[in-house]
Amino acid sequence: MSNDVVSETAAWYARIAAARAAGIELEELSDALSRVVGANYFGIGCEEGLVLFTRLRAVVEHGTKQLKGLAATAERLAISATDCQRGLQQSDAENGTSIQSPPR
């Protein structure tokens, strides 16, 4: 194999690893965010505190869902990159012999 093919393969592996790492980190961020403002610290029976807590929890839950969605998207990207890398590798293997080297 030439260095071009090897570096291209390495680039696909780097893409796959980056997407997986991003997915893991986004999932961890989602988990951490879900624990923010887990209880009403604004006082029991305090109407304004309850409203603030309810609104903060809604924001946190929305953010958590967004991060989980992005984590899933990153994992799908890793799977797609893996499929692309395998497809290119298979195509190279199947068609590599039919490509002739230029005359020297």
Secondary structure, DSSP 8 states (H G I E B T S, - for coil): --HHHHHHHHHHHHHHHHHHHHHHHHHHHHHHHHTTT-S-TT-TT-HHHHHHHHHHHHHHHHHHHHHHHHHHHHHHHHHHHHHHHHHHHHHHHHHGGGS-----
